[in-house]
Structure formats: structure tokens, C-alpha cells
Amino acid sequence: MKAFSVLSALLLVFGLTSCVKQSDDITITSDPKLIVECYLNPTDTEITAIVNENRPITGEGSGSRSISNPVLDATVLLSDGNREVKLTNNKNSTYKIQAKDFMLVAGRTYTLKVTAPGLPATEATCTIPKMIRTLDATDSDLSYELADASTYNVYRKRSLSWTNTEANKTNYYMVGSGEGTNVKIKTLAGDSTCVRLKNAAVIAFLDDSKTTDQHFTTGTMRFLLGKSTSKTDPKITSSAPMYSFVYHVDRNYYEFFRTVKLQREVGDNPFAEAVPVYSNIKNGLGVFGAYVVQVKNL
């Protein structure tokens, strides 16, 4: 009886597979859309929006790995509810306006509208978070990790803590380290100096949804400090001063970069679960988000 049941199962499987038929007449459609990226930060010297068109799923251009399919004739409008300005094209996919001509304010909500001939009109909103207060750092020992045959990456073990100025809501943070240089900026309060980060790497995506007060602590993390030739070499080198940072971001910025990170970790693995990338662009793709930054020397 057991042999009969196994044979029956095998016949059933073969019967099912015999019903599979290859089809070459399935059409996968892809509607043309605008892809918009724009990030608001009150300390930037320029406000920039990048406008591209999506690529088709199949057919000509679908196999290109280029991230750019520029739209050169878009109209890009930014508004704070009282005033609207137009970002101008730089003969590529980038549209800009000098920040001094439209100064951004933390806590204020902005609307971005992008249109282009032959493509659906897009719109998105975001609110710039307020700066966190009293960013403190507690350091412990260093750690070393072999980078190549003769070089070690040196990490500072550090815990960051701060007080948030926005209560009764979930706040989002991106924590990491990077190289920093001092730059002078203009704000509504007058001239100021801020640290401009480059080669920054995010090591944690955090939110305060489970905290009961406005104080937040990261716990101990490793922040890249520089390089050394051995674990006992007291000389630690880096191409620029190193900082740990906290980006206080809106949900749009947070979800976009969090899902992009997850997608990149999937890579070209055809057996991995697909990771949809977050978008808040109505009738299009991309992200319109905002952030403010606090830094601490490493």
C-alpha cells in the first residue's frame, strides 16, 4: 500500500509538470514616471533636486545599470506654504537654488512639485526636524580590525546620548562616523560655522518609539577613527578630522535610506527576498526628505 501511494504521488507530480508550457507572449508593461530626489537641510549652501525618468522593465534600456536617465525640461517648484521658488536646471538632471535665496527653517513643512512634458506630475511633502539638544559622548577603549596585510582600521567605542526637542511623536535617527571640515554658512540668525561631512558611513538606524521620555542613548557602538600599522602603534592617521554624527531625520529620509541599504545587501542574489525601496513621491518614484545633523569629535 505504501509503494502504491508513493507511485501515485510520483505520477501526480509528473502529471502536473507535463502541464507546464513555456510562453513567449507575456508583456510586462512599465509606465513612464519621474524619479525625484531632494533632501532639505538648513545648513546646506544649495537646495538641490535630481530629476530622472524611470527605465523600462524590459526592452531597450532595461539592462542599463546607469542610475541616470536625466529629464532636462522639468519644472521644479519648492514651497513653504507662503512662498514658492523655482529651482533652475544645470544642463543635466540637477536643479538648484542657492539656500540664501530660500532659507530653510527647522520645524517647517515644505512641498515639492515636479512636472515634465509627457510624464505624470509629481508632488511630495516633508517637514524638517528640529535639532536635537545636548549631544553627549561616553568613550571606552579602542578596537582594531585588520584592513589589509599591513593596515588596521581603528574604531572608537562610544555611546551617544541626547535630548530630543520634539516630544509626543516617533523621531528617527541615523548614527555613524565620517570625515569633517568646517564651513561657514548663512542662516536666518546670521553667519555661522558648521561641520560638513564626507565619506560618512551609517552604522545604525534608530528610532525612539519605545522611549518614555525625551532622553535617548545609543548604547556602545564602534565608530571608525582612522588607521594604524599595528595594534600597538600609538599613531592613528586619517585624511581629515573624524566625527561621530547623529542625523535627526524625517520618516521619508529614514525609510528611503534604510530600504536602500537592505536592497544593496541583497545584491545580485537571485534567491533573496526582494526589498521594495520606499518612495513618497506621488505619481512618481524617489524621495523628498529632510534632516539636521549633530556631530562630536572622535
Salt bridges, closest charged atoms under 4 A:
ASP44 OD1 - ARG196 NH1 3.83
GLU46 OE1 - LYS96 NZ 3.28
ASP80 OD2 - ARG108 NH1 3.53
ASP101 OD1 - LYS100 NZ 3.45
ASP139 OD1 - ARG158 NE 2.62
ASP141 OD1 - LYS157 NZ 3.91
GLU145 OE1 - ARG222 NH2 3.06
GLU166 OE1 - LYS169 NZ 3.54
GLU166 OE2 - HIS248 NE2 3.91
ASP191 OD1 - LYS186 NZ 3.04
GLU255 OE1 - ARG258 NH2 2.76
GLU265 OE2 - LYS261 NZ 2.54
ASP268 OD1 - ARG65 NH2 3.82
